[in-house]
């Protein structure tokens, strides 16, 4: 399976997931984007097509990528609380619930966000 086929398979999974989940203002979608170097998370209200809060590891930080991903999860939970959000639905972006994606979810849960 080449790189193009792998990407297309992930995008197919992502579309399949997105057909089932929608974010609302009360329970937004916690969308994860993972690149080789960084990880990004944002809370999205799909009804009004707005990003309510976001966090990433672009500010640097020390530790390995998984540790930084967990800190991103804690940061998004903190920003969600500031915006008055307590619950979210998790959108893993077609990726396996494993490694850095799992670390973001665990960090968000530790920060008090109910997923």
C-alpha positions, 0 to 999 in steps of 0.5 A: 500500500503506497503513501497515496493509498494510505492517505485515501484510506484515512480520508475515507475513514474520516468521511465515514466518521464525520457522517455520524458525528456533529458538533453543537454549541453545547457539545462541540466536536473535538477535532484532531489534526496530526502531522509528523511534527505537530498536533492540533486540536480544536472544538468546532460547532458544526451547526454555526461552522465556528471554532470555539477553542483551539490548542496546539504544540506549536509553542514548543514544549519539551518531552516527546511528541506523545507528552506534548500531545497530552499537554495539548489535550489539557490545554484544550480542556482548560480553554473549553472550561473558560468557554463554558463547555463541559462535554465534547464529541471526539473526532479522531480524523480517521486515525487510530485511537492510539499514540498521540491521538489517544494522548490528546483525548486522555489529556482532555479528560484529565483536564475535566472535559467529558468525551 
